[in-house]
Amino acid sequence: MTLTVCVGASGSGKTTFLNDVHKSHKCTYIRQYHNLRPYIKVSAIPAFDPTQLPYWDIYIKEKKDKSILVGGTIAGQFMAGLSGGQRKLLLFELIFQRTASQDNLLIVLDEPFAGVTDDFVPFIVGRLNEMRKKHNILLVTNDHVETLKTMADNTVIVSAIDRTKVKINEKEGVDRDTALLAMSIGDEYTQNSNNQDLKFFLDVELSKNGGVFGVAGFAVFSFGLFLLTFWN
């Protein structure tokens, strides 16, 4: 299996390259901006062991390991929790753990280490080396570029000037469509949902922070105002 790193200047189409891989082949595609709800407790995520996170000992020592939230902003409201870099590592580790039981996947990652400091590079390198024993990995990065290029089997450089060609390793002028086909090798991750997943979904979406009740209440209120327009 292989690890391929895609790099290039801002605006050169790195994310577009990943999008096209995703369109041409089923894969596990983790986009740059995650959808993790900020009010979720990290310890409540099903089928996930947070103690494997390289920073988790801090929260254990502070006795926050059961209460720390994912954190972030939703609907303009900020919720304290993990830092941006810690959230990136959380998502990366979640992918690592969830895909460990399957083989021959194509895992596509867009900026998985944005905001992650140099302290965690050894952790990243170790996890990627484990993952590429079983899966093909394609990732875009603007962070820790030299480290990732050094360990990669292939480096793809996309250009903002000519988007019909890419550079692969030392070979210039490779047809972009040919490169896409070469990168699109592997299976899609399959998740067999269970009662634990269903309970987690209900706990998250029907919680006071989930917003479902607020949306439902607003819908009923709006419909009531609509009906009043017919009052004679």
SVG drawing of the C-alpha trace seen along z (x, -y; Angstrom):
<svg xmlns="http://www.w3.org/2000/svg" viewBox="-64 -39 77 45">
<polyline fill="none" stroke="black" stroke-width="0.4" points="0.0,0.0 1.1,-3.6 1.2,-7.0 0.9,-9.8 1.3,-13.5 -0.2,-16.2 1.3,-19.7 1.2,-23.0 0.8,-26.7 -2.4,-28.2 -5.1,-28.2 -3.3,-25.5 -6.2,-23.1 -5.0,-20.6 -8.5,-20.2 -10.0,-20.1 -7.6,-17.2 -9.0,-15.3 -12.5,-16.1 -12.0,-14.6 -10.4,-11.5 -13.6,-11.2 -15.8,-11.7 -14.0,-9.1 -13.8,-6.4 -15.4,-5.4 -13.2,-6.3 -13.1,-7.4 -12.9,-11.2 -12.3,-13.4 -12.7,-17.1 -10.7,-20.0 -13.5,-21.3 -15.0,-18.7 -18.6,-18.4 -18.0,-17.3 -20.5,-18.9 -18.6,-21.1 -20.8,-20.1 -20.0,-16.4 -18.0,-14.9 -14.9,-13.3 -15.3,-10.4 -18.8,-9.7 -17.8,-9.0 -18.6,-5.4 -16.0,-2.8 -13.2,-5.3 -10.5,-5.2 -9.4,-8.8 -6.5,-7.5 -4.6,-6.9 -4.5,-10.6 -1.0,-12.0 -2.3,-14.8 -5.0,-12.9 -2.8,-12.5 -3.2,-16.2 -7.0,-15.9 -6.6,-12.8 -4.3,-14.7 -6.7,-17.6 -9.6,-15.2 -11.3,-16.5 -11.1,-13.3 -14.8,-12.6 -16.1,-16.1 -13.9,-17.7 -15.9,-18.7 -14.8,-18.6 -15.2,-22.4 -15.4,-24.9 -18.1,-27.2 -21.6,-26.3 -24.2,-28.7 -22.0,-31.6 -21.7,-30.3 -18.3,-29.3 -17.9,-26.3 -14.7,-25.8 -13.1,-22.4 -10.2,-21.0 -8.0,-23.4 -8.1,-23.5 -5.0,-21.3 -6.3,-18.9 -9.5,-18.5 -7.6,-17.7 -5.7,-15.0 -8.9,-13.7 -10.4,-13.3 -7.3,-11.7 -7.1,-9.2 -10.8,-8.4 -10.1,-7.5 -7.1,-5.4 -9.1,-3.4 -12.2,-3.0 -10.3,-1.8 -7.9,0.5 -10.3,3.5 -10.5,3.2 -8.1,3.7 -7.3,2.1 -9.2,-1.1 -8.5,-4.3 -8.3,-7.1 -8.3,-10.7 -7.4,-13.4 -7.6,-17.2 -5.3,-19.2 -5.5,-16.7 -2.8,-18.3 -3.6,-22.0 -2.8,-23.7 -1.0,-20.7 2.3,-21.7 5.7,-20.0 5.4,-18.2 3.0,-15.8 4.9,-15.0 6.3,-11.7 2.7,-10.6 1.5,-11.6 4.4,-9.7 3.8,-6.6 0.1,-6.5 0.6,-7.1 3.2,-4.3 0.7,-1.9 -2.1,-2.9 -0.2,-2.5 0.5,1.1 -3.1,1.8 -4.5,-1.1 -3.7,-3.5 -3.5,-7.1 -3.7,-10.3 -3.4,-13.5 -3.1,-17.2 -1.0,-19.2 0.5,-22.7 1.8,-21.7 4.9,-19.6 5.4,-19.3 9.1,-18.2 8.5,-15.5 5.5,-14.1 7.2,-14.3 10.2,-12.4 8.2,-9.5 5.8,-9.5 6.0,-6.9 4.8,-9.5 4.6,-13.3 2.1,-15.0 2.7,-18.6 -0.2,-20.5 0.2,-23.8 -1.9,-26.9 -0.7,-27.7 -1.5,-24.4 -4.2,-22.3 -4.1,-19.7 -0.7,-18.4 0.9,-17.5 4.3,-16.5 4.7,-13.1 8.0,-12.7 10.6,-13.9 8.4,-13.3 7.1,-16.5 4.0,-16.9 2.0,-13.9 -1.5,-14.0 -3.8,-15.0 -6.6,-12.5 -4.0,-9.7 -2.8,-10.7 -6.3,-10.6 -6.8,-7.1 -3.5,-6.0 -4.5,-7.5 -8.0,-6.0 -7.1,-2.6 -8.8,-1.1 -12.1,-0.3 -14.6,-2.4 -15.0,-2.2 -18.1,-0.4 -19.7,-1.1 -22.2,1.4 -24.3,-0.7 -25.6,0.7 -27.6,-0.4 -24.7,-2.2 -24.4,-4.4 -28.2,-5.1 -28.1,-6.1 -25.2,-8.4 -27.0,-10.0 -30.1,-10.6 -28.1,-11.9 -26.3,-14.4 -29.1,-15.5 -31.8,-15.6 -29.7,-17.3 -30.4,-20.8 -27.5,-21.9 -28.6,-20.0 -31.1,-22.6 -33.7,-20.1 -36.3,-21.3 -35.6,-24.9 -36.0,-24.3 -39.2,-22.4 -40.6,-25.1 -39.7,-27.8 -41.4,-25.8 -44.6,-25.4 -44.6,-29.1 -44.0,-30.2 -46.8,-27.8 -49.1,-29.4 -48.4,-32.9 -49.0,-31.6 -52.4,-30.2 -53.3,-33.6 -53.0,-35.2 -56.1,-33.3 -58.0,-34.5 -61.1,-36.5"/>
</svg>
